[in-house]
Amino acid sequence: MNSSRRESLVYDPDQDAEEKRALRKDYRSLTKNMEEYQSNLADLSIERIEKDVGKADKLFDKVKGPQEATLDSAFLLMASNLGAQKARAMKSGAGAFDVDEFVSKLITFMGGRKFGDQIPDSDSEIDTAEDDPDSVLDWDRIGRKSLAKSHRVPALSFMLGPLSIEAKKRASVKRARLEKNKEEQRKPQELKEEDIARSENETTKNVALLEALLGEVSPINLFRFVINPHDFAQSVENIFHLSFLIRDGKVALDTEADGEPTIYLCAQPSDEDYENGLRKHQIVLEFDEATWRRAIEVFDIKEPTIPQRASARTRLGNKWYG
């Protein structure tokens, strides 16, 4: 890049607005051309892409702002992708691009073959020349030839070796182990509806127990009622069972009396009450183990108000689970 070209690339925040608008319009026009070429790739000629790239090269001399530079880079990306697609679809004579023929000519160009006394007159004679196992390929020669066509830094894909590489699939170790030790495989136990037996509906029983117990102790602080100081899991179950009574309107939750959450039995609302404007309100109660321990400490809970329940057991197949 000469000095005059380098000076033209200096950022100029005070560039004429009309000039910037004209630049953006021209770049968008070139980008639109690339989009149209994409839809008709079969009839596209490389000369048309070269012509548009040449126009973009002239426009770049006027670029002095980041937005115009972004449009330029986006156009060049589209043009390079389009050129790559066109190259992949390129035909050589009546057949497709012959990779073996290309590699053969490449080796010859780098001095990897020896010739007889006569100079070959055609490419076919070059291809039939005898290989020279002692010759060393002149990679510098093909490198100098490539530099005349592109100044792009070689990417890693250029160093993979052969033009056609078959990716190796790594076998799954776990799958191989299972196939090797088939005697270790076991079929899951098949369960039918009659195999699942429960002694009784625990939820219904516990909800009824809480309702009867509230008739004796209500009104009562919510935490003093549901918390079991010896069992966090049963404290969670108590809150779950209590939610059914509140949902059905049999128990009310009040926080306005003394600032503490208080629950008590109440008359279940009728359809007429809801017609007169009564509305249900839902709340989400966060209750984790830290809250459970804190409530035990704050309210000095020594024994549970709701008696400790035995762990429920369920039979699946021929086994019981607690």
LINHUUR-V111334 format. One record per residue. RES is the residue in three letters. SS is DSSP state (alpha for helix, beta for strand, coil for the rest). PHI is phi in radians with two decimals (* if undefined). NEAR is the number of other ideal C-beta (glycine too) atoms within 10 Angstrom. Layout:
# LINHUUR-V111334
res-><RES RES>
ss-><SS SS>
phi-><PHI PHI>
near-><NEAR NEAR>
This chain:
# LINHUUR-V111334
res-><MET ASN SER SER ARG ARG GLU SER LEU VAL TYR ASP PRO ASP GLN ASP ALA GLU GLU LYS ARG ALA LEU ARG LYS ASP TYR ARG SER LEU THR LYS ASN MET GLU GLU TYR GLN SER ASN LEU ALA ASP LEU SER ILE GLU ARG ILE GLU LYS ASP VAL GLY LYS ALA ASP LYS LEU PHE ASP LYS VAL LYS GLY PRO GLN GLU ALA THR LEU ASP SER ALA PHE LEU LEU MET ALA SER ASN LEU GLY ALA GLN LYS ALA ARG ALA MET LYS SER GLY ALA GLY ALA PHE ASP VAL ASP GLU PHE VAL SER LYS LEU ILE THR PHE MET GLY GLY ARG LYS PHE GLY ASP GLN ILE PRO ASP SER ASP SER GLU ILE ASP THR ALA GLU ASP ASP PRO ASP SER VAL LEU ASP TRP ASP ARG ILE GLY ARG LYS SER LEU ALA LYS SER HIS ARG VAL PRO ALA LEU SER PHE MET LEU GLY PRO LEU SER ILE GLU ALA LYS LYS ARG ALA SER VAL LYS ARG ALA ARG LEU GLU LYS ASN LYS GLU GLU GLN ARG LYS PRO GLN GLU LEU LYS GLU GLU ASP ILE ALA ARG SER GLU ASN GLU THR THR LYS ASN VAL ALA LEU LEU GLU ALA LEU LEU GLY GLU VAL SER PRO ILE ASN LEU PHE ARG PHE VAL ILE ASN PRO HIS ASP PHE ALA GLN SER VAL GLU ASN ILE PHE HIS LEU SER PHE LEU ILE ARG ASP GLY LYS VAL ALA LEU ASP THR GLU ALA ASP GLY GLU PRO THR ILE TYR LEU CYS ALA GLN PRO SER ASP GLU ASP TYR GLU ASN GLY LEU ARG LYS HIS GLN ILE VAL LEU GLU PHE ASP GLU ALA THR TRP ARG ARG ALA ILE GLU VAL PHE ASP ILE LYS GLU PRO THR ILE PRO GLN ARG ALA SER ALA ARG THR ARG LEU GLY ASN LYS TRP TYR GLY>
ss-><coil coil alpha alpha alpha alpha alpha alpha coil coil coil coil coil coil coil coil alpha alpha alpha alpha alpha alpha alpha alpha alpha alpha alpha alpha alpha alpha alpha alpha alpha alpha alpha alpha alpha alpha alpha coil coil coil coil coil coil alpha alpha alpha alpha alpha alpha alpha alpha alpha alpha alpha alpha alpha alpha alpha coil coil coil coil coil alpha alpha alpha alpha alpha alpha alpha alpha alpha alpha alpha alpha alpha alpha alpha alpha alpha alpha alpha alpha alpha alpha alpha coil coil beta beta coil coil beta beta coil coil alpha alpha alpha alpha alpha alpha alpha alpha alpha alpha alpha coil coil coil beta coil coil coil coil coil coil coil coil coil alpha alpha alpha alpha alpha coil coil coil beta coil coil coil coil coil coil coil alpha alpha alpha alpha alpha alpha alpha alpha alpha coil coil coil coil coil coil coil coil alpha alpha alpha alpha coil coil coil coil coil coil coil coil coil coil coil coil coil alpha alpha alpha alpha alpha alpha alpha alpha coil alpha alpha alpha coil coil coil coil coil coil coil coil alpha alpha alpha beta beta coil coil coil coil alpha alpha alpha alpha alpha alpha alpha alpha alpha alpha alpha alpha alpha alpha alpha alpha coil coil beta beta alpha alpha alpha alpha alpha coil coil coil coil coil alpha alpha alpha alpha alpha alpha alpha alpha alpha alpha alpha alpha alpha alpha alpha alpha coil coil coil beta beta beta beta coil coil coil coil coil coil coil beta beta beta beta coil coil coil coil coil alpha alpha alpha alpha alpha coil coil coil coil coil coil coil coil coil coil coil coil coil alpha alpha alpha alpha alpha alpha alpha alpha alpha alpha coil coil coil coil coil coil coil coil coil coil coil coil coil coil coil beta beta beta coil coil beta beta beta coil>
phi-><* -1.34 -1.18 -1.16 -1.17 -1.17 -1.17 -1.25 -1.58 -1.19 -1.11 -2.26 -1.19 -1.75 -1.07 -1.01 -1.11 -1.12 -1.15 -1.15 -1.10 -1.12 -1.08 -1.09 -1.10 -1.15 -1.13 -1.15 -1.12 -1.16 -1.11 -1.10 -1.06 -1.07 -1.15 -1.22 -1.09 -1.07 -1.36 -2.36 -1.20 -1.12 -1.65 -1.38 -1.83 -1.11 -1.08 -1.19 -1.16 -1.06 -1.10 -1.19 -1.13 -1.12 -1.11 -1.12 -1.11 -1.23 -1.14 -1.13 -1.10 -1.73 -1.31 -2.41 -2.40 -1.15 -1.17 -1.20 -1.15 -1.14 -1.11 -1.14 -1.17 -1.13 -1.14 -1.11 -1.11 -1.12 -1.13 -1.19 -1.14 -1.14 -1.12 -1.15 -1.12 -1.14 -1.16 -1.16 -1.57 -1.12 -1.96 -2.07 1.19 -1.56 -1.97 -1.33 -1.06 -1.65 -1.14 -1.12 -1.14 -1.11 -1.11 -1.09 -1.18 -1.13 -1.11 -1.10 -1.10 -1.58 1.37 -1.61 -2.30 -1.93 -2.00 -1.42 -1.22 -1.63 -1.47 -1.08 -1.66 -2.53 -1.14 -1.14 -1.22 -1.14 -1.17 -1.59 -1.13 -1.36 -1.21 -1.94 -1.18 -1.61 -1.34 -1.96 -1.21 -1.57 -1.21 -1.09 -1.16 -1.22 -1.14 -1.12 -1.15 -1.24 -1.09 -1.26 -1.86 -2.70 -1.85 -1.34 -1.19 -1.04 -1.50 -1.10 -1.13 -1.32 -1.88 -1.44 1.79 -1.07 -1.22 -1.98 -2.15 -1.67 -1.17 -1.46 -1.64 -1.52 -1.22 -1.26 -1.14 -1.14 -1.10 -1.09 -1.14 -1.18 -1.21 -1.29 -1.92 -1.19 -1.19 -1.42 -1.30 -2.27 -1.37 -1.05 -1.18 -1.49 -1.92 -1.97 -1.06 -1.29 -1.38 -1.65 -2.13 -2.18 -1.10 -2.98 -1.35 -1.14 -1.11 -1.05 -1.13 -1.23 -1.10 -1.12 -1.11 -1.12 -1.12 -1.16 -1.19 -1.14 -1.10 -1.65 -2.00 -1.28 -1.29 -2.62 -1.07 -0.99 -1.24 -1.11 -1.44 -1.59 -1.43 -1.85 -1.16 -1.77 -2.63 -1.17 -1.08 -1.24 -1.11 -1.13 -1.08 -1.09 -1.11 -1.09 -1.17 -1.12 -1.08 -1.16 -1.18 -1.21 -1.07 -1.39 1.39 -1.49 -2.25 -1.91 -2.00 -2.22 -2.16 -1.70 -1.13 -2.24 1.55 -1.76 -1.23 -2.08 -2.11 -2.81 -1.23 -2.54 -1.23 -1.17 -1.08 -1.75 -1.08 -1.15 -1.10 -1.21 -1.18 -1.51 2.02 -1.20 -2.18 -1.52 -2.22 -1.87 -2.30 -1.91 -1.75 -1.50 -2.51 -2.03 -1.17 -1.15 -1.13 -1.06 -1.15 -1.12 -1.16 -1.07 -1.25 -1.17 -1.66 0.89 -1.53 -1.73 -2.29 -1.32 -1.27 -1.55 -1.00 -1.09 -1.78 -1.27 -1.13 -1.26 -2.17 -2.21 -1.75 -2.07 1.19 -1.89 -2.22 -1.86 -2.21 -1.86>
near-><7 7 7 8 10 9 8 15 13 7 10 13 6 6 15 11 8 8 14 17 10 13 21 15 9 18 23 13 12 20 17 10 19 18 10 10 20 13 7 8 11 6 7 18 10 12 8 13 19 12 12 20 15 10 16 18 11 9 19 18 11 16 22 19 17 9 12 20 15 12 21 18 10 14 24 16 11 19 20 13 12 21 15 10 14 16 10 8 12 10 8 10 7 5 8 10 13 12 11 10 14 12 13 19 14 13 18 17 15 18 13 17 17 12 13 9 4 7 8 14 8 8 11 9 13 17 14 10 16 9 12 13 7 6 13 9 13 13 9 9 12 14 11 10 11 13 9 7 7 8 7 9 6 10 8 6 7 10 7 9 7 8 10 8 9 6 5 6 6 6 8 10 8 8 9 10 10 12 10 9 9 7 6 8 8 6 5 5 10 7 10 7 5 6 12 11 9 10 9 8 9 15 13 11 11 20 19 13 14 21 17 10 15 21 10 9 14 15 13 17 17 19 21 18 23 26 27 22 17 13 16 17 11 19 24 17 19 21 16 13 21 23 15 17 20 17 11 12 16 17 21 15 15 14 10 6 10 8 7 13 14 19 23 15 17 15 9 11 14 11 8 8 12 12 8 9 6 12 5 9 6 7 7 4 12 5 15 10 11 8 15 21 13 12 19 18 10 9 15 8 19 8 9 19 19 21 10 10 16 6 8 14 11 13 13 12 11 7 8 10 8 7>
